[in-house]
Amino acid sequence: MKIVIVGGGVIGLMTARELHAQGVEVLVIERGPLGGESSWAGGGIISPLYPWRYSHAVNQLAAISKTLYPPLVQQLQDESGVDCELLTSGLLITDMDEQQKAQDWAQQWSVRLDIINDSEHIHQIEPQASDIIDRGLWLPEIMQVRNPKIIKALKGSLEKRGIQYMEHTPVTSLEIDHDRIVGVNTEAGTQAADKVIIASGAWSAGLISSGQNVDIEPVKGQMIMFKGEAGLIRRMVLSAGHYIIPRKDGHVLAGSTLERTGFNKSVTEDALTELRHDAIAIIPALEQMPIERHWAGLRPGTEQGIPYICPHTEIDGLYIHAGHYRNGVVLGPASVQLMVELVLGHEPGIDPAPYAMDAVH
Ligand SMILES: Cc1cc2nc3c(=O)[nH]c(=O)nc-3n(C[C@H](O)[C@H](O)[C@H](O)COP(=O)(O)OP(=O)(O)OC[C@H]3O[C@@H](n4cnc5c(N)ncnc54)[C@H](O)[C@@H]3O)c2cc1C
């Protein structure tokens, strides 16, 4: 059996790796360089932001992925030599208005959550936090990975395993014969396939023509990166929707905007000013640090952030694996497990209904 995966972001690459591990011949076809879109642009926090605001369907995938990440990152490092910089840096949330919901969520999903009620304790957790932060929800187990590194590691792993991929090759249309997928058309010719998985992120809906809507739309996120000093800032901090993510080498990411402006990845001075201002309000030391980079990515947006992990209801052999919105890295490994089970006709480990094509996403 040959499976073509359209899109080489984290979702497509992780799916390719797992299918190949199950003995399937796989070809990833990517329009640009592997991982050059949202998967490169993201922050790599291995938790939804304010996870209690999300459905059971999202939290379930997040909980499974959390256990899969440490061994996955180790395997990727062994296969590619690339350190994905998986760090348990913890997440400090300064918003207290949903404290009860947060505590209920933590209990339900067995996540450690401490309520911090004094600024001295806040400073023990993150010495660089602003003095005006005197309360917080502290989740010490939350991890992060560094997006460009996980892309590089996945690419290295594909090469080591002999998994085929084509870069700079847009898929222009699907090849369908009597309601059955038989391949994909690219600018470099047709690729025959027994099954096709659409993992094309924000562009997925455009490739799938269907009587039923596939509601995935681009949601732009801008991010800035400060050049800091290694070890100075240690914790991820989330405050009123904005967050900072300190990397191992001292770089600090600050994000992110949520903009529904179509397939437009331009960056704006207004966003830079807002992101910098809000980051400094969290960590005043950032005021002294230069901004090294400013970029935008297009998240594959769904209304509730519940991804499509499903067979197409009208075209045999066609599958959708997209719409992870703000949580593609978080949900990736668990989402891949379910996708692979469905594609190979295995008994799914979790109920696939919330991720079906006709479910609410
Ligand atoms: C600013 C920002 C911060 C984020 N922070 C986080 C975070 O902290 N944690 C987290 O989990 N998630 C985060 N995300 C979201 C996360 O990045 C996405 O959910 C995830 O990358 C989606 O992966 P994907 O593979 O589905 O999409 P993508 O990475 O966009 O990959 C889809 C690929 O398909 C290719 N493609 C499209 N059309 C075609 C075609 N016709 N032919 C061939 N190839 C095609 C594209 O070129 C692209 O490479 C963030 C996103 C942004 C923008």
PDBQT file of the ligand as one rigid body, heavy atoms in Angstrom, charges set to zero:
ROOT
HETATM    1  C1  LIG A 401       2.690  32.320  16.349  1.00  0.00    +0.000 C 
HETATM    2  C2  LIG A 401       2.283  30.889  16.558  1.00  0.00    +0.000 A 
HETATM    3  C3  LIG A 401       2.479  30.296  17.802  1.00  0.00    +0.000 A 
HETATM    4  C4  LIG A 401       2.116  28.966  18.003  1.00  0.00    +0.000 A 
HETATM    5  N1  LIG A 401       2.394  28.367  19.213  1.00  0.00    +0.000 NA
HETATM    6  C5  LIG A 401       2.101  27.063  19.393  1.00  0.00    +0.000 A 
HETATM    7  C6  LIG A 401       2.467  26.409  20.602  1.00  0.00    +0.000 A 
HETATM    8  O1  LIG A 401       3.078  26.999  21.491  1.00  0.00    +0.000 OA
HETATM    9  N2  LIG A 401       2.135  25.095  20.743  1.00  0.00    +0.000 N 
HETATM   10  C7  LIG A 401       1.474  24.414  19.765  1.00  0.00    +0.000 A 
HETATM   11  O2  LIG A 401       1.182  23.237  19.947  1.00  0.00    +0.000 OA
HETATM   12  N3  LIG A 401       1.126  24.999  18.610  1.00  0.00    +0.000 NA
HETATM   13  C8  LIG A 401       1.423  26.309  18.398  1.00  0.00    +0.000 A 
HETATM   14  N4  LIG A 401       1.076  26.920  17.231  1.00  0.00    +0.000 N 
HETATM   15  C9  LIG A 401       0.246  26.180  16.268  1.00  0.00    +0.000 C 
HETATM   16  C10 LIG A 401       1.034  25.162  15.513  1.00  0.00    +0.000 C 
HETATM   17  O3  LIG A 401       2.181  25.773  14.972  1.00  0.00    +0.000 OA
HETATM   18  C11 LIG A 401       0.156  24.546  14.414  1.00  0.00    +0.000 C 
HETATM   19  O4  LIG A 401      -1.027  24.006  14.979  1.00  0.00    +0.000 OA
HETATM   20  C12 LIG A 401       0.881  23.416  13.706  1.00  0.00    +0.000 C 
HETATM   21  O5  LIG A 401       2.122  23.866  13.230  1.00  0.00    +0.000 OA
HETATM   22  C13 LIG A 401       0.059  22.869  12.556  1.00  0.00    +0.000 C 
HETATM   23  O6  LIG A 401       0.848  21.931  11.872  1.00  0.00    +0.000 OA
HETATM   24  P1  LIG A 401       0.456  21.468  10.430  1.00  0.00    +0.000 P 
HETATM   25  O7  LIG A 401       1.476  20.485  10.008  1.00  0.00    +0.000 OA
HETATM   26  O8  LIG A 401      -0.978  21.061  10.416  1.00  0.00    +0.000 OA
HETATM   27  O9  LIG A 401       0.499  22.821   9.559  1.00  0.00    +0.000 OA
HETATM   28  P2  LIG A 401       1.721  23.532   8.807  1.00  0.00    +0.000 P 
HETATM   29  O10 LIG A 401       2.940  23.582   9.625  1.00  0.00    +0.000 OA
HETATM   30  O11 LIG A 401       1.194  24.826   8.282  1.00  0.00    +0.000 OA
HETATM   31  O12 LIG A 401       2.017  22.543   7.616  1.00  0.00    +0.000 OA
HETATM   32  C14 LIG A 401       1.166  22.381   6.510  1.00  0.00    +0.000 C 
HETATM   33  C15 LIG A 401       2.068  22.246   5.305  1.00  0.00    +0.000 C 
HETATM   34  O13 LIG A 401       1.283  21.937   4.159  1.00  0.00    +0.000 OA
HETATM   35  C16 LIG A 401       1.890  22.539   3.055  1.00  0.00    +0.000 C 
HETATM   36  N5  LIG A 401       0.926  22.663   1.967  1.00  0.00    +0.000 N 
HETATM   37  C17 LIG A 401      -0.187  23.422   1.930  1.00  0.00    +0.000 A 
HETATM   38  N6  LIG A 401      -0.830  23.272   0.761  1.00  0.00    +0.000 NA
HETATM   39  C18 LIG A 401      -0.097  22.390   0.034  1.00  0.00    +0.000 A 
HETATM   40  C19 LIG A 401      -0.228  21.852  -1.265  1.00  0.00    +0.000 A 
HETATM   41  N7  LIG A 401      -1.241  22.188  -2.057  1.00  0.00    +0.000 N 
HETATM   42  N8  LIG A 401       0.719  20.978  -1.704  1.00  0.00    +0.000 NA
HETATM   43  C20 LIG A 401       1.758  20.612  -0.918  1.00  0.00    +0.000 A 
HETATM   44  N9  LIG A 401       1.931  21.117   0.331  1.00  0.00    +0.000 NA
HETATM   45  C21 LIG A 401       1.016  21.988   0.801  1.00  0.00    +0.000 A 
HETATM   46  C22 LIG A 401       2.345  23.890   3.586  1.00  0.00    +0.000 C 
HETATM   47  O14 LIG A 401       3.359  24.450   2.767  1.00  0.00    +0.000 OA
HETATM   48  C23 LIG A 401       2.817  23.535   4.985  1.00  0.00    +0.000 C 
HETATM   49  O15 LIG A 401       4.199  23.303   5.082  1.00  0.00    +0.000 OA
HETATM   50  C24 LIG A 401       1.480  28.222  16.967  1.00  0.00    +0.000 A 
HETATM   51  C25 LIG A 401       1.301  28.810  15.711  1.00  0.00    +0.000 A 
HETATM   52  C26 LIG A 401       1.713  30.131  15.500  1.00  0.00    +0.000 A 
HETATM   53  C27 LIG A 401       1.544  30.729  14.133  1.00  0.00    +0.000 C 
ENDROOT
TORSDOF 0
